[in-house]
Amino acid sequence: MYHTWMRYFTPGPVHHRLGLVCLGVGLQHGALPAVGPRTLDHHVAVVISAGSGWYRTPDARTHPVTAPALIWLAPGTPHHYGAAHGAGWDESFVDFTGAAVTAYTELGYIEPERPVVPLTDTTAPRAAVARIARAARRGNPLLEVETSAAVHELLVALRRARADRATGTDPVLQALARDAFLPLSVTQHAARHGMTPAELRTAVRRAAGCSPKDYLLGIRLGRAKELLAATELPVAAVARRVGYDDPAYFSRLFTRRVGTAPVRFRERQGRAVPGGWSHEIPDPAHPPVIRSRSSA
């Protein structure tokens, strides 16, 4: 069983001069069918937020993919990938192209030669994807400009989230982000890294300006928001996925911190994001097209 939501659009020539144009966006969850082998004429950033799977290179080598991770699909390069058999994963993707791709590649933001990139966290990249999804509502006169701006934002967010960034990454925060959804106490997190709770609190406050509990909570609630908005998982299942065995406690915590109950949050997001869920994935060779008013 899987769920998928997609939008594809056709920006006009003027919009291509913005440097980057968004060609499509999707949010998917579950035991998705494998993609490929296929070759595209544009870039796709595929963000894996939960679960695991594989990516097969043109030389037939298979690389494991474990969330959080990014899969780069480069134009002209055959690719073949999918979630682990029977387990599924949570995926969001953005198709894009444009003249600015060359500059972003030279700066190291896009890495065509490195198809699988470990990430520390997917909260910020998925927020950028969500902005594209909201902009993709039918009849939005700013569709091309808003989605173009969000692609720039997505590339920056992915660069910041890359697990091997040479600067600006604290290893303690990396480890906490990686393990944030495990049902561990702060004391247990500290022990996993050979630290006392006091040492962990000092390290996290120095690097993130908050306590370990608040840092972990921010990651968990951010992920919960994504799952509520982008999947049909029951609230209890969302709670388990972000590390809470007690769904009632999760609901109280979510309500207190976010200001609205999980069910109400989902209802609001359902009104904000166009489209709906189906059990069919469009043929990549013949995707549906949403034309803006200016190009209709």
Secondary structure, DSSP 8 states (H G I E B T S, - for coil): -EEEEEEEB---HHHHTTS-EEEEEEEEEES---EEEE--SSEEEEEEEEEEEEEE-TTS-EEEEESSEEEEE-TT--EEEEE-TTT-EEEEEEEEE-THHHHHHHTTS--TT--EEEBS--HHHHHHHHHHHHHTSTT-TTHHHHHHHHHHHHHHHHHHHBTT-SSS--HHHHHHHHHTTSS--HHHHHHHTT--HHHHHHHHHHHHSS-HHHHHHHHHHHHHHHHHHH----HHHHHHHTT-S-HHHHHHHHHHHHSS-HHHHHHHHHHHS-S--BS----TTS---B--TTT-
